[in-house]
Amino acid sequence: MGRFDEWLDDTRPVTVAPVTGIGDTIGMLMSHGNISPYIMAWLITVLIRLATGQGVVSAMTAAGIISAAILDPATGQLVGVDPALLVLATAAGSNTLTHINDASFWLFKGYFDLSVKDTLKTWGLLELVNSVVGLIIVLIISMIA
């Protein structure tokens, strides 16, 4: 176990967003445009969900990207957003547009004994509506609060 322990001690986490600069790019797009950080978080999560098919992966990846975009480097605090609403927007985005890479897709298909086409129509539509309604609720709360 000695060599394995040395390897574990030698590993360091790598954060992709600062290395690639994607957070800075998205932050610049948000500052020059008039897009809500909640919509941006949702949209980034949806795009990652479409690419990977995995809700957890999309939420965690988008959280890192969006936090790098709206984090004040001097204080380390989120700028101009409610962290709870940002989490909810990201969660809503991660629960959208399922496809065959998603385990829940196959669970739903098997449980209801549907074809792949019917599962895409039913489960996919259900998740899309769920996601959009979640984003709308986040935006309404952000206007009230």
Secondary structure by P-SEA (a helix, b strand, c coil): caaaaaaaaabbbbbcccccaaaaaaaaaaaaccccaaaaaaaaaaaaaaacccaaaaaaaaaaaaaaacccccccccccccaaaaaaaaaaaaacccccccaaaaaaaaaacccaaaaaaaaaaaaaaaaaaaaaaaaaaaaac
